[in-house]
Structures are given as structure tokens and as C-alpha cells.
Amino acid sequence: MDATDVGDPIFAKDRAETTVQALLKLNRWQWWILVGLNIFFVVAGQTAAVLLGRFYYNEGGASTFLATLVQTAGFPILFIPLLFIPASNKSPTPPDSLSRKYIFLIYIFLGIIVAGDNFLYSKGLLYLSASTYSLICATQLAFNAVFSYFINSQKFTPLILNAVVILSYSAALLGVNESSDAPEGVTKSQYAVGFICSISASALYSLVLSLMQLTFEKAIKKSTFSVVLEMQIYTSIVASIVTVVALFVSGQWRDLEGEMHGYHTGKVSYVLTQVGTAVCWQVCSVGVVGLIFLVTSLFSNVISTVALVVGPIASVVVFHDKMNGVKIIAMLSALWGFVSYIYQNYLDDYRSTELRRQMEANDSRVTAC
């Protein structure tokens, strides 16, 4: 999972003044087509990437560092949309923001965290079914609320607290679920490791989101399509370099050739699985950035979470995962917590809009006088 998804609900309250609709003077139906296309990129990309990651392990793959690398190694794809950004959107760093040197240091720091976070996700998926993995990852909204409270001064409302409790309850249900739900050959202790790694990855991912929000507010001090995309690219480059170093230091690189020859569906399938996973994660990233730019970062985060709910359904169809009573209750609980979280952000955004309208109306009266 790509941690440079900056779809933090709190960051969503600061809408970018420049939008694709304004720049390209799109008609309403054209705007909706673009939004729909980006929604497809996020849901399809993230769901397919998780399924391919599980397929890699099912067919004989075992390198967690390779599984980590493919989550960010496809970053060159992101240069394609960057080339089509209008020149007016590629504005220089404001004079009151930090210099490019310090911003790059921030990118390096975030990239290292992203690499560690992706490794935890890979380790979790190694020992969990795709459906259980996706449901556990949905708890990132709960962690997001907690970190936003301490780092971004977000208020804890009853609805947010309800979401945190319900999502925590959902994760607890999966934690006590029998290891028979795990992939073939996985022991109870390995299932526990997978659960802990997935929970830890969700928490670390939420921490990265809050740190990214802080970076935009305090260091970069602007949020345009190119800036968000650049953060995605630079952190992915750093994360990929760190993962490659870890792959060689760990010695897992020695096993890759034998792993490819022993892959159950053949060497071509092995290569296509890795390439497909890398492409899918970057397709998801393009969709995430596109939704932040076209709509809001809140909407982008909503769609990303929807993809986590689609994951269990897709895994039941593709891998015939068991959808027992515990997992159904966990899914319904996750949806409940998700709706509570989003509804609170909707209320906040509505109040902010109404307040803005009142201020504009007051300004108009003063001008008229």
C-alpha cells in the first residue's frame, strides 16, 4: 500500500483553488467522466494490486522485500501525468516556505518510513488471506483520527470517537478469528504475526498521512496537482532505494532466480505478476492524486477506503476465501465506523462552507454601503 496517498480527511478542508475544471474549462459532464475514471483507477488499482500480491505468495513467492519493492518501483509511470500538467500549475516554491533542500530532506525521511510501512504490509499479506488483510487495513481511518488529533489539532467529536471504537472492535474480531482463515500452511503464530504487521502498517500509514499534512501546511505551503505528484514520486524513489538495499543486505536476492524457476505458474507468469503489481499500485496512485485535484483529498480518502471494502468481496470471488460470520460482522462494523467518520467530515465541511458564505455575504453588504 502506497503511503503517499495524501487523502487525509483533515487536509481535505483546505480545497485547492486551482482545479482541472477551471484550468481546462471542462463541462460538467466532462468533469464527471474524469472523476469516474479516477475512481476506477483507485478502486481497480488497489484491489488488483492486493490480489496480485496474494497470488504471488500463493504460487510460491516468498520474498517480502520484493513484494515491498513493487509497491513503489513503478514510480516512473507518474512522470506521464506530470508532463501534461499546465505550466501555470508548476509554480515555484513560495518565498516564505522552506528551501528545496530541506523539502527534499523531508521527502527522504518520509520515503524511509514508507519503505518500512510497505514492508509491514507485505509481511501481513504473507500470512493473511486477502479478505482479512483488506479488512484489517480499513482500521487506518481509526489511526488517522488519533494521529490527526495529536499532530494536526483535529477535534475528537462523538462521531469520530464512535468510528475509532467501532473500527478497533472490527480489528479485534479479526484478531481472535481462527487461523483456519489463513492461507494454507500458515500456523497460528504466523497468523498472529500477519495480524500484528497489518495493524502496525495501518497505524504507520496513518502517521505518514498526518506528517504529510503537516509538511504541506508548514513547509510547502501549497497544494497543487504537481506538488502532490512530486511528493509521490520523490518518496517512492527513496522508498525503492531503501528496499533494494534491504533486499541485498538480507540476502533474499539470491533466492529470486530459484523462486522464479520454481513459480507454480511459470517464469513468464512470475515476471508478469511483479510488473502487474507495480503498475496497479501506480495506477491507484494516479487516481488518488487525480481525485485530490479534481474534487478534494477527503473524497480521495473515501474512495481509497471503499477499495478496501471491495477487496474482501473480490478475494472471495478470485481465491474463494471463506467469508464466515466473524468476517461478515467485522466488515459491517468497518462500514459503520467508516460512515461515522465520513459523516463527521461532511458536517465539518458543510459548516465551513456555510461560514464562508456568511462572511462573503457580510463583505458584500459592507461594500454596498
C-alpha positions as CSV (number, residue, x, y, z in Angstrom):
1,M,0.0,0.0,0.0
2,D,1.3,3.4,-1.0
3,A,1.7,5.7,1.9
4,T,1.9,8.8,-0.2
5,D,-1.8,8.8,-0.5
6,V,-2.3,12.3,1.0
7,G,-6.1,11.8,1.3
8,D,-6.2,12.9,4.9
9,P,-9.7,14.0,5.8
10,I,-8.4,17.0,7.8
11,F,-6.2,18.1,4.9
12,A,-9.3,17.9,2.7
13,K,-10.8,21.0,4.4
14,D,-8.3,23.2,2.5
15,R,-9.5,22.9,-1.0
16,A,-7.1,23.8,-3.8
17,E,-8.0,26.9,-5.6
18,T,-6.8,25.6,-8.9
19,T,-8.8,22.7,-10.3
20,V,-8.7,20.8,-13.5
21,Q,-12.2,22.1,-14.3
22,A,-11.0,25.7,-14.0
23,L,-7.8,25.1,-15.9
24,L,-9.3,23.2,-18.8
25,K,-12.8,24.8,-18.7
26,L,-14.5,21.5,-18.6
27,N,-18.2,21.0,-19.0
28,R,-19.9,19.3,-16.0
29,W,-20.3,16.0,-17.8
30,Q,-16.6,16.0,-18.8
31,W,-15.7,16.7,-15.2
32,W,-17.8,13.8,-14.1
33,I,-16.2,11.5,-16.6
34,L,-12.7,12.4,-15.3
35,V,-13.9,11.8,-11.7
36,G,-15.4,8.5,-12.6
37,L,-12.2,7.5,-14.4
38,N,-10.0,8.3,-11.4
39,I,-12.4,6.5,-9.1
40,F,-11.9,3.4,-11.3
41,F,-8.2,3.9,-11.1
42,V,-8.2,3.9,-7.3
43,V,-10.6,1.0,-6.7
44,A,-9.4,-1.2,-9.5
45,G,-5.7,-0.4,-9.0
46,Q,-5.7,-1.0,-5.2
47,T,-7.9,-4.1,-5.4
48,A,-5.9,-5.7,-8.2
49,A,-2.6,-4.9,-6.5
50,V,-3.7,-6.7,-3.3
51,L,-5.0,-9.7,-5.2
52,L,-1.8,-9.9,-7.2
53,G,0.3,-9.7,-4.0
54,R,-1.7,-12.6,-2.6
55,F,-1.3,-14.5,-5.9
56,Y,2.5,-14.1,-5.7
57,Y,2.6,-15.8,-2.3
58,N,0.1,-18.5,-3.3
59,E,2.1,-19.5,-6.3
60,G,5.4,-20.0,-4.5
61,G,6.7,-16.5,-4.0
62,A,8.3,-15.7,-0.6
63,S,10.4,-12.6,-0.8
64,T,8.8,-9.9,1.3
65,F,11.4,-7.4,0.2
66,L,10.5,-8.0,-3.5
67,A,6.8,-7.7,-2.6
68,T,7.7,-4.4,-0.9
69,L,9.7,-3.1,-3.8
70,V,6.9,-3.5,-6.4
71,Q,4.7,-1.2,-4.3
72,T,6.9,1.8,-5.2
73,A,9.1,0.7,-8.1
74,G,6.6,1.7,-10.7
75,F,7.0,5.4,-9.9
76,P,8.3,6.3,-13.4
77,I,4.7,5.9,-14.6
78,L,3.9,9.0,-12.6
79,F,6.1,11.2,-14.8
80,I,3.5,10.7,-17.6
81,P,0.7,12.8,-15.9
82,L,3.4,15.2,-14.7
83,L,4.2,16.0,-18.3
84,F,0.6,17.0,-19.1
85,I,0.3,19.5,-16.2
86,P,-0.3,23.0,-17.4
87,A,2.7,25.3,-16.9
88,S,0.7,27.6,-14.7
89,N,0.3,24.8,-12.2
90,K,4.1,24.3,-12.0
91,S,4.6,27.3,-9.8
92,P,7.9,27.7,-7.9
93,T,8.1,27.2,-4.2
94,P,6.7,30.3,-2.3
95,P,9.4,32.5,-0.8
96,D,8.1,32.0,2.7
97,S,8.3,28.2,2.6
98,L,11.3,26.1,3.3
99,S,14.0,25.8,0.7
100,R,14.0,22.9,-1.7
101,K,17.0,21.4,0.1
102,Y,15.0,21.0,3.3
103,I,11.9,19.8,1.5
104,F,14.0,17.1,-0.1
105,L,15.3,16.1,3.3
106,I,11.6,15.7,4.4
107,Y,11.0,13.6,1.3
108,I,13.9,11.3,2.2
109,F,12.6,11.0,5.8
110,L,9.1,10.2,4.6
111,G,10.4,7.8,1.9
112,I,12.3,5.7,4.6
113,I,9.1,5.5,6.6
114,V,7.1,4.5,3.5
115,A,9.6,1.7,2.8
116,G,9.2,0.3,6.4
117,D,5.4,0.7,6.1
118,N,5.3,-1.2,2.8
119,F,7.4,-4.0,4.3
120,L,4.9,-4.4,7.1
121,Y,2.1,-4.6,4.6
122,S,4.0,-7.2,2.6
123,K,4.6,-9.3,5.8
124,G,1.0,-9.0,6.8
125,L,-0.3,-10.2,3.4
126,L,2.2,-13.1,3.5
127,Y,0.3,-14.7,6.5
128,L,-3.2,-13.5,5.9
129,S,-5.9,-14.1,3.3
130,A,-6.6,-11.2,1.0
131,S,-10.0,-10.6,2.6
132,T,-8.8,-10.5,6.2
133,Y,-5.9,-8.3,5.2
134,S,-8.1,-5.7,3.5
135,L,-10.5,-5.6,6.5
136,I,-7.6,-5.0,8.9
137,C,-6.2,-2.3,6.7
138,A,-9.5,-0.4,6.9
139,T,-8.6,0.4,10.5
140,Q,-6.3,3.1,9.1
141,L,-9.2,5.6,9.5
142,A,-9.2,5.0,13.2
143,F,-5.5,5.5,13.5
144,N,-5.8,8.5,11.2
145,A,-8.2,10.2,13.7
146,V,-5.9,9.6,16.6
147,F,-2.7,10.9,14.9
148,S,-4.7,13.9,13.4
149,Y,-5.7,14.8,17.0
150,F,-2.2,14.9,18.3
151,I,-0.3,16.1,15.2
152,N,-2.8,18.2,13.3
153,S,-5.0,19.5,16.1
154,Q,-8.1,17.7,14.9
155,K,-11.0,17.7,17.4
156,F,-12.4,14.4,18.8
157,T,-16.2,14.6,18.2
158,P,-18.6,11.8,19.3
159,L,-18.9,10.6,15.7
160,I,-15.1,10.4,15.4
161,L,-14.8,8.6,18.7
162,N,-17.5,6.2,17.6
163,A,-15.6,5.5,14.4
164,V,-12.4,4.8,16.4
165,V,-14.1,2.4,18.8
166,I,-16.0,0.5,16.0
167,L,-13.0,0.1,13.8
168,S,-10.9,-1.1,16.7
169,Y,-13.7,-3.6,17.5
170,S,-13.7,-4.8,13.9
171,A,-9.9,-5.4,14.1
172,A,-10.2,-7.2,17.4
173,L,-12.8,-9.6,15.9
174,L,-10.3,-10.5,13.2
175,G,-7.6,-10.8,15.7
176,V,-9.4,-13.6,17.6
177,N,-10.6,-15.2,14.4
178,E,-9.4,-18.8,14.0
179,S,-6.2,-19.2,11.9
180,S,-8.1,-21.6,9.7
181,D,-9.0,-18.4,7.7
182,A,-5.3,-18.0,7.0
183,P,-3.6,-19.3,3.7
184,E,-2.6,-22.9,3.5
185,G,0.4,-23.8,5.7
186,V,0.2,-20.7,7.9
187,T,0.4,-21.5,11.6
188,K,-1.5,-19.7,14.4
189,S,1.7,-17.9,15.4
190,Q,2.3,-16.8,11.8
191,Y,-1.3,-15.6,11.6
192,A,-0.7,-13.5,14.7
193,V,2.4,-12.1,13.1
194,G,0.5,-11.2,10.0
195,F,-2.3,-9.6,12.1
196,I,0.2,-7.5,14.1
197,C,2.2,-6.4,11.0
198,S,-1.0,-5.3,9.2
199,I,-2.3,-3.4,12.2
200,S,1.2,-1.8,12.6
201,A,1.3,-0.9,8.9
202,S,-2.1,0.7,9.1
203,A,-1.0,2.8,12.1
204,L,2.3,3.8,10.4
205,Y,0.4,4.7,7.2
206,S,-1.9,7.0,9.2
207,L,1.1,8.6,10.8
208,V,2.6,9.3,7.4
209,L,-0.6,10.9,6.3
210,S,-0.5,13.3,9.3
211,L,3.1,14.1,8.7
212,M,2.4,14.8,5.0
213,Q,-0.4,17.1,6.0
214,L,2.0,18.9,8.4
215,T,4.5,19.1,5.5
216,F,2.0,20.7,3.2
217,E,0.9,23.2,5.9
218,K,4.2,24.2,7.4
219,A,6.9,23.5,4.8
220,I,5.5,23.5,1.2
221,K,2.5,25.8,2.0
222,K,0.6,25.0,-1.2
223,S,-1.3,22.0,-2.7
224,T,-1.4,21.8,-6.4
225,F,-1.5,18.7,-8.6
226,S,2.2,18.9,-9.5
227,V,3.3,19.3,-5.8
228,V,1.2,16.3,-4.7
229,L,2.5,14.3,-7.6
230,E,6.1,15.3,-6.9
231,M,5.9,14.2,-3.3
232,Q,4.5,10.8,-4.6
233,I,7.5,10.5,-7.0
234,Y,10.3,11.5,-4.6
235,T,9.1,9.5,-1.7
236,S,8.7,6.5,-4.0
237,I,12.2,6.9,-5.3
238,V,13.6,6.9,-1.7
239,A,11.4,4.0,-0.6
240,S,12.5,2.0,-3.7
241,I,16.2,2.6,-3.0
242,V,15.9,1.7,0.7
243,T,14.0,-1.5,-0.3
244,V,16.6,-2.5,-2.9
245,V,19.4,-2.1,-0.2
246,A,17.4,-4.2,2.2
247,L,16.8,-6.9,-0.5
248,F,20.6,-7.3,-1.0
249,V,21.6,-6.9,2.7
250,S,19.1,-9.6,3.7
251,G,20.3,-12.0,1.1
252,Q,16.9,-12.5,-0.4
253,W,18.1,-11.5,-3.8
254,R,20.0,-14.9,-4.0
255,D,16.7,-16.7,-3.8
256,L,14.9,-14.8,-6.6
257,E,16.2,-16.8,-9.5
258,G,15.3,-20.1,-7.9
259,E,12.0,-18.6,-6.8
260,M,11.2,-17.6,-10.4
261,H,12.1,-21.1,-11.8
262,G,10.0,-22.8,-9.1
263,Y,7.0,-20.5,-9.6
264,H,3.9,-22.7,-9.9
265,T,2.5,-20.9,-13.0
266,G,5.9,-20.4,-14.8
267,K,8.6,-17.8,-15.2
268,V,6.6,-15.6,-17.5
269,S,3.7,-15.5,-15.0
270,Y,6.2,-14.6,-12.3
271,V,7.5,-11.6,-14.2
272,L,4.0,-10.5,-15.2
273,T,2.9,-10.7,-11.6
274,Q,5.6,-8.4,-10.4
275,V,5.1,-5.9,-13.3
276,G,1.4,-6.1,-12.9
277,T,1.5,-5.4,-9.2
278,A,3.9,-2.4,-9.7
279,V,1.7,-0.9,-12.4
280,C,-1.5,-1.4,-10.4
281,W,-0.1,0.4,-7.4
282,Q,0.9,3.3,-9.6
283,V,-2.5,3.4,-11.4
284,C,-4.0,3.6,-7.9
285,S,-1.7,6.5,-7.1
286,V,-2.6,8.4,-10.2
287,G,-6.3,8.0,-9.3
288,V,-5.7,9.2,-5.8
289,V,-3.8,12.3,-6.9
290,G,-6.4,12.9,-9.6
291,L,-9.3,12.9,-7.1
292,I,-7.4,15.2,-4.7
293,F,-7.0,17.7,-7.6
294,L,-10.5,17.2,-9.2
295,V,-12.6,17.1,-6.0
296,T,-11.0,17.1,-2.5
297,S,-8.5,15.0,-0.6
298,L,-11.4,13.9,1.7
299,F,-13.2,12.4,-1.3
300,S,-10.0,10.7,-2.4
301,N,-9.6,9.1,1.0
302,V,-13.2,8.0,0.9
303,I,-12.7,6.1,-2.4
304,S,-9.4,4.6,-1.1
305,T,-11.3,3.1,1.9
306,V,-14.1,1.9,-0.4
307,A,-11.5,-0.1,-2.3
308,L,-10.5,-1.8,1.0
309,V,-14.1,-2.9,1.4
310,V,-14.2,-4.1,-2.3
311,G,-11.1,-6.2,-1.6
312,P,-12.7,-8.9,0.6
313,I,-15.5,-9.4,-1.9
314,A,-13.0,-9.7,-4.8
315,S,-10.9,-12.2,-2.8
316,V,-13.9,-14.4,-2.2
317,V,-14.6,-14.5,-5.9
318,V,-10.9,-14.9,-7.0
319,F,-9.4,-17.0,-4.2
320,H,-12.6,-18.5,-2.7
321,D,-11.7,-17.0,0.7
322,K,-14.0,-18.1,3.5
323,M,-16.5,-15.4,4.4
324,N,-17.5,-16.6,7.9
325,G,-19.7,-14.9,10.4
326,V,-16.8,-13.2,12.2
327,K,-15.6,-11.6,9.0
328,I,-19.1,-10.5,7.9
329,I,-19.6,-8.8,11.3
330,A,-16.1,-7.3,11.0
331,M,-17.0,-5.9,7.6
332,L,-20.3,-4.5,8.7
333,S,-18.6,-2.9,11.7
334,A,-15.9,-1.4,9.5
335,L,-18.6,0.1,7.2
336,W,-20.4,1.6,10.3
337,G,-17.2,3.2,11.5
338,F,-16.4,4.3,8.0
339,V,-19.8,6.0,7.6
340,S,-19.5,7.7,11.0
341,Y,-16.0,9.1,10.2
342,I,-17.1,10.4,6.8
343,Y,-20.3,11.9,8.1
344,Q,-18.4,13.9,10.7
345,N,-16.1,15.3,7.9
346,Y,-19.2,16.1,5.8
347,L,-20.6,18.1,8.8
348,D,-17.3,19.9,9.2
349,D,-17.1,20.8,5.5
350,Y,-20.8,21.9,5.5
351,R,-20.3,24.2,8.4
352,S,-17.1,25.6,6.9
353,T,-19.0,26.3,3.6
354,E,-21.9,28.0,5.4
355,L,-19.5,30.1,7.4
356,R,-17.7,31.2,4.2
357,R,-21.0,32.1,2.6
358,Q,-22.0,34.2,5.6
359,M,-18.6,36.0,5.5
360,E,-18.9,36.7,1.8
361,A,-22.5,38.0,2.3
362,N,-21.3,40.3,5.1
363,D,-18.5,41.6,2.8
364,S,-21.0,42.3,0.0
365,R,-23.2,44.3,2.4
366,V,-20.2,46.3,3.6
367,T,-19.1,47.0,0.0
368,A,-22.6,48.1,-0.9
369,C,-22.7,50.5,1.9
